[in-house]
């Protein structure tokens, strides 16, 4: 390993969409179904290797409650990208995705990478937002789209972070 980089990545979205669960699944390989609301921000880190270079990810899980709206911009500062997450079973969380993208970009600018994630595909029978709708929204904004389940885990969650980092690594350096 030659260099060590520190990259801050934010997760944003409405409350109870699974932001914390996705981060914990990725960083620690764990999942808990006990919901505890994030107060302000929760910070987790993970050490990875990209292009034979050591990278420390600082993962900021921002609270989705509007009472923390004024603070959120401080957590966005210095970040290199953002995951905007919605719950595929809750239309209101999907309808607010553009708000969350705009909120992040109002602080970090249009050039910072953002991805949209539809979470909780393990609840397929309760789905109210189709994959096609999620993809269409992401296409209309011009950003990548994924669906996954923090509960089920799997390689897709790692792939989301890997894609975000490797596709933009030169921009981050």
C-alpha positions in Angstrom: 0.0 0.0 0.0 1.4 3.3 -1.0 -1.0 6.1 0.1 -3.7 6.5 2.6 -6.8 8.6 1.9 -9.6 9.6 4.1 -13.0 10.0 2.4 -16.2 11.1 4.0 -19.4 9.8 2.6 -22.8 10.9 3.8 -26.1 9.0 3.8 -29.3 11.0 3.7 -33.0 10.5 3.4 -36.2 10.5 5.5 -36.3 8.9 8.9 -36.7 5.1 9.2 -35.6 4.3 5.6 -32.7 2.1 6.9 -29.7 4.5 6.5 -28.1 3.2 9.8 -28.8 -0.4 8.9 -27.2 -0.1 5.5 -24.1 1.5 6.9 -23.8 -1.0 9.7 -24.3 -3.9 7.3 -21.5 -2.5 5.0 -19.0 -1.4 7.7 -19.6 -4.1 10.4 -21.5 -6.9 8.6 -24.3 -6.6 11.2 -28.0 -6.0 11.2 -30.5 -5.2 14.0 -34.2 -4.8 13.6 -34.5 -2.6 16.7 -35.1 0.9 15.4 -33.2 3.6 17.2 -33.5 7.0 15.6 -30.3 8.8 14.8 -29.8 12.0 16.8 -28.0 14.4 14.5 -25.4 12.2 13.0 -23.9 8.7 13.6 -20.3 8.2 12.4 -18.8 4.9 11.4 -15.5 4.1 9.6 -14.2 1.3 7.4 -10.8 0.7 6.0 -10.7 -0.5 2.4 -8.3 -0.8 -0.5 -8.9 1.0 -3.8 -6.4 0.8 -6.7 -3.8 -0.7 -4.3 -4.2 2.3 -2.1 -5.5 2.3 1.5 -8.6 4.3 2.0 -10.3 5.1 5.3 -14.0 5.8 4.8 -15.8 8.0 7.3 -19.5 7.2 6.9 -21.8 9.9 8.2 -25.4 8.7 8.8 -27.5 11.9 9.0 -30.7 12.1 10.9 -33.8 12.2 8.7 -36.0 14.2 11.0 -36.5 17.8 9.9 -35.7 19.1 13.4 -32.0 18.3 12.5 -32.3 20.1 9.1 -30.1 23.1 10.1 -27.4 20.8 11.4 -27.3 18.5 8.5 -25.4 20.9 6.3 -22.5 20.8 8.7 -22.4 17.0 8.4 -22.3 17.3 4.6 -19.3 19.7 4.7 -16.2 17.9 3.5 -17.9 14.9 2.1 -17.0 13.5 -1.3 -20.4 11.8 -2.0 -23.8 10.9 -0.7 -26.2 7.9 -0.7 -29.8 9.1 -0.8 -31.9 6.3 0.6 -35.7 5.6 0.5 -37.9 2.8 1.7 -39.6 0.9 -1.1 -42.7 0.4 1.1 -43.2 4.1 1.9 -44.2 6.4 -0.9 -43.5 9.5 1.2 -39.8 8.6 1.5 -39.6 8.2 -2.3 -41.4 11.4 -3.0 -38.8 13.3 -0.9 -35.7 11.9 -2.7 -35.4 15.0 -4.9 -35.5 17.1 -1.7 -32.6 15.1 -0.2 -30.5 15.3 -3.4 -31.1 19.1 -3.6 -30.3 19.4 0.2 -26.9 17.7 -0.3 -26.1 19.5 -3.5 -27.0 22.9 -2.0 -24.0 22.4 0.3 -21.6 20.3 -1.7 -22.4 21.3 -5.3 -23.5 19.5 -8.4 -20.2 17.9 -9.1 -20.2 15.6 -6.0 -21.4 12.1 -6.8 -24.8 11.1 -5.4 -26.6 7.7 -5.7 -30.2 6.7 -5.0 -30.9 3.5 -3.1 -34.3 1.9 -2.7 -34.0 -0.1 0.5 -36.0 -2.9 2.2 -36.5 -5.2 -0.9 -36.9 -8.0 1.6 -40.4 -6.5 2.1 -41.3 -7.1 -1.6 -44.9 -8.0 -0.7 -45.4 -4.5 0.8 -43.7 -2.6 -2.0 -45.3 0.6 -3.1 -42.5 2.0 -5.4 -41.6 -0.2 -8.4 -38.0 -0.6 -9.5 -39.0 1.0 -12.7 -40.1 4.2 -10.8 -36.9 4.3 -8.9 -34.8 3.9 -12.0 -36.8 6.6 -13.8 -36.3 9.0 -11.0 -32.6 8.4 -10.9 -32.4 8.7 -14.7 -34.3 12.0 -14.6 -31.7 13.4 -12.1 -28.8 11.7 -13.9 -27.5 9.6 -11.0 -27.0 5.9 -10.4 -29.8 3.8 -8.9 -29.7 0.6 -6.8 -32.1 -1.5 -4.8 -31.0 -3.6 -1.8 -31.9 -4.9 1.6 -29.9 -4.1 4.7 -31.6 -7.0 6.4 -30.6 -9.6 3.8 -27.2 -8.0 3.2 -25.3 -9.5 0.4 -22.7 -8.3 -2.0 -24.9 -5.6 -3.4 -24.4 -3.2 -0.5 -20.6 -3.5 -0.8 -20.9 -3.1 -4.6 -22.8 0.2 -4.1 -20.0 1.7 -2.0 -17.3 0.2 -4.3 -19.0 1.7 -7.4 -19.3 5.1 -5.7 -15.6 5.1 -4.6 -13.9 3.5 -7.6 -15.9 5.3 -10.2 -15.0 8.6 -8.6 -11.6 7.9 -7.0 -9.6 10.2 -9.2 -12.0 13.0 -8.4 -11.6 12.3 -4.6 -7.7 12.3 -4.6 
